[in-house]
Amino acid sequence: MTTTPPIGPWHCPDCKTSPIEAHKPGCMFAPSFEKIEVPRLSDTLNDPVNHPSHYTEHPSGVECIQITEHMNFCLGNAVKYIWRAGLKNDNAIEDLKKARWYVDRELERLTK
């Protein structure tokens, strides 16, 4: 037979749960897990020099340079062109060809 400890100063003042129990629904001290809306980077920045929209409109909300600055020049540019493919203009094929050009150049460098 288990007994519930008497309510004392260590219990929640709102829902009367003990420290080892979860707060009851509706308790003012229960954690809230409501969804927080985080604005996309492209919605908060409109700066064509420092934060061009075709680099900030990625669905992840990450700006391209946050990734590419950790790469060498050719790989960073290849990722940049893939990242923005079709965002700067409607010609995604041109962007992908440019990305391939940088990947080919990096392959040449590595195989010399």
ABEGO torsion letter per residue (X at the ends): XBBBBBBBAABBAAAGBBAABBBBBGBAABBBABBBBBBBAAAABBBAAABBAAAAABAAGBBAAAAAAABBAAAAAAAAAAAABGAABABAAAAAAAAAAAAAAAAAAAAX
